[in-house]
Amino acid sequence: MLKSMERPAGIMEKAVLAHLPTPLEPMTRLSDALDGPELWVKRDDCTGLGGGGNKTRKLERLIASALGAGADTVITGGGLQSNHARQTAAAAARVGLKCLLVLIDSVPGRSGAYYRNGNMLLNRIFGAEVRVVAAGTDIVQVMNGIADELSAAGGKPYIIPIGGSNADGARAYADAIDELRDQARGLGIGFDRIVVATGSAGTHAGLVAGSLAHGAGASIFGVSVARKTPDLHPRVLQLTGEVLLAMGSDRQVRPEDIMLDDGFIGDGYGRPTPEMVEAVQIVGRFEGLVLDPVYTGKAMAGLIHHVRSGAFGRDEKILFWHTGGGQGIFGYDETF
Ligand SMILES: *Cc1c(COP(=O)(O)O)cnc(C)c1O
């Protein structure tokens, strides 16, 4: 797609990697089971590439930038069971770039499956080189060091930020709002609220930017999986502003546009909670959908809690944005 005004002619804005549009489906049995509002799901677990997930939308833009910069290798980082790292490995394989992953061993108390299975297994299958670093290591510094080494050896490395969450990557979720609006119109439905898991903030920021710029009508409710609100809120706010700027929109984001709930993190990133386990089981049993233990399971735990408490009204139409990650569940078999 050649549509960007900012890029030199001939450099594409997006590599085509994702199956789009992703399905928009009702969760009728879950709505009934919770005796709650009308619940729908946006199936970004079905973006197609390498098992799918939300990072594939971002990677369509980020991989195009890497190719545009003449890269031969992409470097990114995350947790050992990072879905972003796994989708980056798949995207690199697809376009013929080498992929180097810096993965941090930061979640305590995991079983052997966490180190071998799920996303770790897929990284191997996609041919990525994995460097595992100890908890507390500064991943960004390690990625920069590797990039310097590769450059010194005549290589062309390109660093993709953790979670793909710069303005370029996050902008993909502003486009996803357009996709949703068209689908919702086709079905004659309007959503009051969108619930999404938020980690590195890019997905949430892109969705807010898209709604502000193009009027989605729904409020975006982010459930944090790692950072407490005082830390996460300024990041989402800042990134939303950057995405609006990159889109050429003159809309301003206000602090109150960023809604966050940090009540479902439990003991920390990647650490199971009873509410997450219940959410994964309920959604599996009533909808045949796979959520993941790190992101969507905790976001759905938040949704279920607010439906039960009445904070989400029974007459609302609520969309759960499924951001993928089901492959990670195979690193957590003992939890279920
Ligand atoms: C990365 C990820 C998220 C969070 O997206 P961010 O843009 O990093 O906030 C949510 N769900 C899954 C499954 C993810 O892999």
The ligand as an ORCA input file, in Angstrom:
! r2SCAN-3c Opt
* xyz 0 1
  C       1.259     -7.557     23.676
  C      -0.079     -8.090     24.007
  C      -1.086     -7.257     24.540
  C      -0.853     -5.827     24.918
  O      -0.635     -4.997     23.835
  P       0.264     -3.693     24.044
  O       0.148     -2.983     22.775
  O       1.643     -4.166     24.378
  O      -0.314     -2.941     25.204
  C      -2.332     -7.792     24.773
  N      -2.578     -9.081     24.525
  C      -1.650     -9.920     24.036
  C      -2.026    -11.332     23.836
  C      -0.363     -9.456     23.762
  O       0.551    -10.302     23.275
*
